[in-house]
Amino acid sequence: MTVKPIAGKRGKKSRRVRLEDIAEACGVSLSTASRAIAGEKGVRPEIRQRVLEAAKIANYVIPTAVAGQKVILAASSAAMIDYVRNQFTLYVLEGVQERAQALGLEIVTRPIADRNEELAVLKEALDDPEVAGLLFLTVDDEDMLAATRGFDKPVVLLNGDDPFMRLSSVTPCNRSSARLAADHLIELGHERILFLMRPGRRTIERRYEGWQDALLHHGLAAGPDLVVPVEDWLPELAAQAIASRIETRGLDFTAVLAAGDSLAVGAMMGVQQRGYSVPGDVSVMGMDDLPQAAFLNPPLTTMHIPMREIGSVALDLLRDSLSGLPMPPRRVELACHLVERASTAPRRSVLVR
């Protein structure tokens, strides 16, 4: 089959050539053209050659092939603890592995608990010519981030970001997600909405800001007296914090937005321990949409975080960085969506104090 010329593109260098143009010129689907250019499996050799020829004619920039290379995934202590407890990290890693398999990459996982372990991982990556780059999972420590800047191989952050935008990163859009969650509770008539959080990480601070954005936008109180901090993500600590607040202040709120599903579980426990019902007296909402959220009593309303996609998009960012083309670091934030279940309901009119 002859490749159809792309009008106005032959022999000219143009940034406006799209992958869709290549696919149309070759008479193949967009996904087939993408896999052919990426060197992925499942494309017949003659079709791959046809797509590559069309891309060359049109001066389409072909991403660097990475098949057969390694990527080191350095996981922080926080990531490893979460892997055992809450499964968020598990699904991010699944996304990384699935995309790596499609690209023909080998993922090498290394735990990093401190700067010395990080430096050892960086040295390993630098010394091994088969290592294409690194992924850093759930890393916030500024000293650790500083060591990766200016590194000779590309580094991408997963579930974390560089406040100085010197490293590319992929996270859920934490601020807008929390804003949507709080808006949902406000639409149900709630005005006194607690924010239950484990402080410390920038990603969680963004969720706090989203909660605050929604309340202030609607002219509602968003003061520090509505923020309930806990020292860890354990449900029992959240239950204790909520039960203690009710005991000392009475039921001075009608809803709780938790910064993670595990804290939402604890919030429901704390409300119920003090003799109140969810959602009859208090609506409770989480963020993450872990699988167990659907099986709680009541099933948890939450924000779905695209965990697997965080991993796959991070690998694509890394591959783009290997293209040799000059490009600035990018911060990719993935959209989240509401999953409405039975733990939220319209507000009752009277607070119990």
Secondary structure, DSSP 4 states (H G I P E B T S, - for coil): -PPPPPTTTTT---TT--HHHHHHHHT--HHHHHHHHHT-SS--HHHHHHHHHHHHHTT--PPPP-TT-EEEEEEEHHHHHHHHHTSHHHHHHHHHHHHHHHHT-EEEEEEE-SHHHHHHHHHHHHH-TTEEEEEEES---HHHHHHHTT-SS-EEEES---TTS-SEEEEE-HHHHHHHHHHHHHHTT---EEEEE-TT-HHHHHHHHHHHHHHHHTT----GGGEEE-SSS-HHHHHHHHHHHHHHH-B--SEEEESSHHHHHHHHHHHHHTT--TTTT-EEEEEE--GGGGGSSSPPEEEEP-HHHHHHHHHHHHHHHTT-------EEEE--EEE--SS--PPPS--B-
